[in-house]
Amino acid sequence: MNKAQLIDAIAADAGISKAQAKSALDSFTNSVGGALASGDKVSLVGFGTFSVSVRGAREGRNPQTGATIKIAAKKVAKFKAGAEMSAKL
């Protein structure tokens, strides 16, 4: 499912216009992104938890040349599905 399909599904399920559904989805993604950027967790009971994890620096290999390269540490977003979501899968 892509963003347009998700907007269509939200609009149909909630009985709102596609413009309102797009606005709601954009607001949700901006809010979650802002919370993660400030280092917070976002927990939605029954759905899951969004969090930030630190991936340490490591060495990797260039697949074309086989040369060793250094990969810098960085922060990555993580999602852990909640119990109800896991049961649906």
CORVENSUL-V934152 format. One record per backbone hydrogen bond with DSSP energy under -0.5 kcal/mol. CO is the residue of the C=O (numbers start at 1). NH is the residue of the N-H. Records with the same first field share a line. If there is no record, write none. Layout:
CO = NH ; NH
//
This chain:
2 = 6
3 = 7
4 = 8
5 = 9
6 = 10
7 = 11
8 = 12
9 = 13
10 = 14
11 = 15 ; 16
17 = 21
18 = 22
19 = 23
20 = 24
21 = 25
22 = 26
23 = 27
24 = 28
25 = 29
26 = 30
27 = 31
28 = 32
29 = 33
30 = 34
31 = 35
32 = 36
33 = 37
34 = 38
35 = 40
36 = 39
41 = 43
42 = 44 ; 50
43 = 45
44 = 47 ; 48
46 = 85
47 = 82
48 = 44
49 = 80
50 = 42
51 = 78
53 = 55 ; 76
54 = 56
55 = 74
58 = 71
60 = 69
61 = 63
62 = 66
67 = 62
69 = 60 ; 71
70 = 72
71 = 58
74 = 55
76 = 53
78 = 51
79 = 81
80 = 49
82 = 86
83 = 87
84 = 88
85 = 89
//
